[in-house]
Amino acid sequence: MNTITLYGADWCPDCRRAKAFLKDNNIEYAFIDVELDKEATSKVEEINNGKRIIPTLIISEISYTNPDNIVLSSVLGNTNQLDESTPFSINQNVNYYYTLNDKNIFTFEAQHLL
């Protein structure tokens, strides 16, 4: 089981997004407000090379600085990320040219969309 600690602040929109993501996916975490806990502020600055970047999450002893929901999904595994996914397509093109002589040039083009 992952142990999750989220360092952030109540005024931070990215912190609120990360907390909402964890809550929506029924993932337990400990929230530490860096505005109220100076030791937490020092820890965040230590993790981020002297910068106070929030949210900073510690998941199973590995730090993640301001991860988006897709990163959280990939780290935490089975989460509901349908709202975050974007549609994609794969295009395959084939072009074939054949020159019989100066007056007869043939072309074949095909496209397949997935």
Secondary structure in CASP SS format (residue, H / E / C, confidence):
PFRMAT SS
TARGET T0000
AUTHOR 0000-0000-0000
METHOD secondary structure of the structure
MODEL  1
M C 1.00
N C 1.00
T C 1.00
I E 1.00
T E 1.00
L E 1.00
Y E 1.00
G E 1.00
A C 1.00
D C 1.00
W C 1.00
C C 1.00
P H 1.00
D H 1.00
C H 1.00
R H 1.00
R H 1.00
A H 1.00
K H 1.00
A H 1.00
F H 1.00
L H 1.00
K H 1.00
D H 1.00
N C 1.00
N C 1.00
I C 1.00
E C 1.00
Y C 1.00
A E 1.00
F E 1.00
I E 1.00
D E 1.00
V C 1.00
E C 1.00
L C 1.00
D C 1.00
K H 1.00
E H 1.00
A H 1.00
T H 1.00
S H 1.00
K H 1.00
V H 1.00
E H 1.00
E H 1.00
I H 1.00
N C 1.00
N C 1.00
G C 1.00
K C 1.00
R C 1.00
I C 1.00
I C 1.00
P C 1.00
T E 1.00
L E 1.00
I E 1.00
I E 1.00
S C 1.00
E C 1.00
I E 1.00
S E 1.00
Y E 1.00
T E 1.00
N C 1.00
P C 1.00
D C 1.00
N H 1.00
I H 1.00
V H 1.00
L H 1.00
S H 1.00
S H 1.00
V H 1.00
L H 1.00
G C 1.00
N C 1.00
T C 1.00
N C 1.00
Q C 1.00
L C 1.00
D C 1.00
E C 1.00
S C 1.00
T C 1.00
P C 1.00
F C 1.00
S C 1.00
I C 1.00
N E 1.00
Q E 1.00
N E 1.00
V E 1.00
N E 1.00
Y E 1.00
Y E 1.00
Y E 1.00
T E 1.00
L E 1.00
N E 1.00
D C 1.00
K C 1.00
N E 1.00
I E 1.00
F E 1.00
T E 1.00
F E 1.00
E E 1.00
A E 1.00
Q E 1.00
H E 1.00
L E 1.00
L C 1.00
END
